[in-house]
């Protein structure tokens, strides 16, 4: 296995385990065994477990980007249609996973946000990157008359991200899409409306 593919495999497997179990409940040996990577290889790619966790966050950001990029770049969709398609796409992903896991960024923010300054900064960057996507689409929608100019694009974008994370927590308890659909209903019927 080539060096880069070994590192990528370790990140992919580690991300899956951390997403389900959390960072503190995931052992390095468990990740290496699941990835089929020799024990001594870990420190060739990561300084320590924290460095591994920070790189897993980058992996999660990359996954999020890979899901939303084709939607954002779809010329057949208006800004509101892009936001709706993004949310629907993630509902499909969670449905395929039996409404388990939740958002890895939200999960890690709950678990690690108060415990590690480096995690907190990396997670803030992740949330900022999500909010920035919504903010750009809201501003574009406002310029096209799809969305009222009375709403503050940046504040609304962060509200959408925060509300979504709350809905995901509720989703895991209910084991259904209902909280996510409720989030979408509220966003589109009360917030992202024409002026």
PyMOL commands that set and color helices and strands:
alter all, ss='L'
color gray80, all
select helices_A, chain A and resi 3-21+28-35+39-45+49-72+79-96+104-112+117-143+153-174+178-191
alter helices_A, ss='H'
color red, helices_A
deselect
rebuild
show_as cartoon
